[in-house]
Every structure is written in structure tokens, then in C-alpha cells.
Amino acid sequence: MSPINSLTKGQKRELRRIIGLAYERELSAKLSELEEQFRRWRAGEIDAHDVSQAIHEFHQGAAREIWSRYNGGDLLLTAMIAVRGGTVAGHVVASGMLELIRRRP
């Protein structure tokens, strides 16, 4: 039996919460970069075409990459990567789940 099949509904819910938090944090960071392009446009540093291109590149690149990273994969593995990589701090993870994540090879 794979580890994910032995998880309780509560554990799976916690994994989805961790993944959702990681997704939100990474997406927010990339949106902040996009926001900088809007600031530059408003300041007259770049034109509307440049902003449109930045939006297109964001949608085709970063947004898709982040969505793919956090949707449809192994819940435990995805949460483990988010915690071990520092996207989600261990102190916001339920202690039992944190131990499970730390034990996974």
C-alpha cells in the first residue's frame, strides 16, 4: 500500500492546506514581479505593449509552472517539497504531519 492510501482524511486535508499555502506564496511572489511592470508603465518607463507582453509571459510561464507544481501530484511529496524547500515553514504545519513529512525519504 502506498503511503498516501494510508493517510486519514484529516491528514490529506492538512496536506492540501500546506500545498495551497505554498501555491499562494509562490504565485504571490511572481505576481509582485508582474506588478512592478505595471508600476513602470504608470511611471512612463515602458509602454502598454511591454505590460501586455509581461502579462502574456507570466501566464504562459510562471503561472503555468506554479500551477503544475502544486496540482495533480502526490500530496505527500508535494507538501514535503514545499516544507523542506522553505516555501512553507515547519511551524505552520500540524506537528503530526510535520513528522510524517520529515520521515519520508
N, C-alpha and C positions, 0 to 999 in steps of 0.2 A: 504494500500500500504506500502511495506517495505521501510525503508529509502534509501536503495541502488537504488531502482527503481525511486526515485525522484531526484537522482543526475544527473547533467548535464554531457555531455561528457568530458568537461574540468575538472570537479571535479573528475570524475573517472580516468582521466589521471593523475591528481595530486596524487590520492591515489595510483595508480600503481607506480608512481615515488617514493613516500615515501616507499612503500613496497620493491621496487627494491634497494633502498639505504640501508634499514635495512638488506636485504638479503646479499648484498655485504659486509657490515660491519661485520656481524656475520660470514660469510664464510671466510673472510679475517683473522679474529681473529683465527679461527680454523686452517686455512692453515699456519699461523705463528707458531702454535704449531707443526704442521707436519714438517715444515721447520727446527725446532730445532732437529728433529730426523735425518734429512739429515746432519746437522752440526755435530752431534755426530758421525755419520757414517764416515764422512770425517776426523774427528779427531781420528778415530780408537777406539772410546769408545764402539761402537756397531757394529754388522756385517750387511751385506746386508739382511739377513733373518729378522732381527729386523726391518729394514726400510720397508721391504715388508709387514711385519705384521702390522706396524703402518699405512701404506697406506690402507691396507685392512680394518682395524678397522675404519679409517677415512671415507672411502667410505660407509661402512655398517652402521656406527653410525652417527657421526656428520653431514656429508654431506647430508644424507637422512633426518635427523631430521630437519635441517635448510631448506631444500627444501620443505618438507611437511608443515612447519610452514608458509612459505610465498607463497605457490602456491595452488590455488584452493579453498581458503576460502573466507569468507565475506571480501570484500575490506575495508570497513569502520572499521570493528572490527580489522582486521589485522593491519591496519595503526594506529589505536588507541593504540593497544598494543605496537607497535614499538615506538610511541611517548611517551606515558605515562610511558613506561619502560625505557626510556632514550636511546634506540638504535639510535633514530633519534631525534636530538634537535629541539625544537619548532621553533627556529629562522630560520630554513631552510625550514619550511613548509609555504605555502601560507597562509596569515592571515585568509582569509575566511574559509579555510579548517581547520586551527587550531581551530577556534571557533566551527566548526561542530564536530571535534574530542573531544573537551573539553566538549561539551554539551551532548554527547552520554553517557547514564548511564552505 
